[in-house]
């Protein structure tokens, strides 16, 4: 005998009582159905189609997050284009000579592959 059959044998009296027991009156069913119908939420109006730009902005976190990203990007471009002397000193670049990609990444243009 399997575990499922044992469970069915143990629960058989309860299944029989549920099948053959007294039923609530039909008016109770009608009252419960009317209550459920009254509490059911109204259908929402159809959603407006959003543009891909709006969906992208919402995915980033809205306008405040986009403003922060824009500020950070502008600061990065500004610092990169007009590097202060402190950045040049840390990178070991002569301030008068400027810098090239090979100065910042010495192994990038090397022929040691």
N, C-alpha and C positions, 0 to 999 in steps of 0.2 A: 504494500500500500504506500502510495507516495504522500509526500507532505501536503499537497493540495487536496488529495482525497480525505486525509485525516481532518484537515480544516473544514472541509465541506460536511463531514460527519458530525463534527462538534457544533457547527453553526446551523445544522439542519432545522432544529426546533425554532430558531430565530427567523430563518427564512420562511418557514411555514406560518409563523405568527404574523409576519409582515404581509404574506400573501392572503391569508384567510381572516385577518383581524378586522375590527370595525373600521369603517371609512368615515372621514369627516364629512359633514354635510356639504352639498354642492354650493350652498351660499357662501361658505368659508372660502372655497376656491375662487369664487367670483369676487369676494372682497379683497383677497390677496392680489388677484390679478388687477383689480382697479387701483389698489394702492401702488403697485409696481408701475402701472401706466402713468399715474400722477407724478411719480418721482423720477421718471425717465427724463433725462435732459433733452432739451430741444435741439434739433439739428443745427449745427453751426453753419454760418454763411460760407459760401465757397471762398477758398483762399485766393488771394490775388497772385497772379504769376509774378515771381520776382526775377529781376535781371541777374545775369551771371556776376556782374560787378557787385551787386548787393549781397549775393550769396557768398562771394569771396570775402567781403568786408565782415559779414556776420561770422564766417568761419575763423577769421583772425581774432575776433573778440569785439567787434564794433568799432565805432569811430574813436573812442579813447585809445584803444590798442593800436589802431592805425596811425594816430597822431604820434604815439610813442615810437613806433617803428620808423616813421618818417623822420622824426627828430634824430634818432640814433643813426640813421643812414646819412642824413645831412652832416652830422658831426663827424662821422667816419670819413666822408668825402673831404670835408674841410681839413681835418687833421692829416689825411693822406696827401692832399694837394699842397698844403701850406704847412709842412711839418715844422714844428718848433725846434729850436736848437737843442733842447734836451733830448728829443727823440733822435736827432742826428748823432748826438754824442753817444747815446746808448748803442746805436747801431754801428758806431765806429766809422762814420762817414764825414768827410771834410765838408763843412758847411758851404764853402765857396764853390766846390767842384760839383755839388749835387750828387745824385746817386742813380745807379742803373739797377736793373734786376739782378745782374751778376754780383753787385755789391751786397745786396740783401740776402741772396741765396747763392752762395759761391758754388755749390755743387750742381746748380741747375743747368748751366751752360758748359759744364766741363765735358770733356770727351772721354771720360773714364767710365765707360759702360761695361 
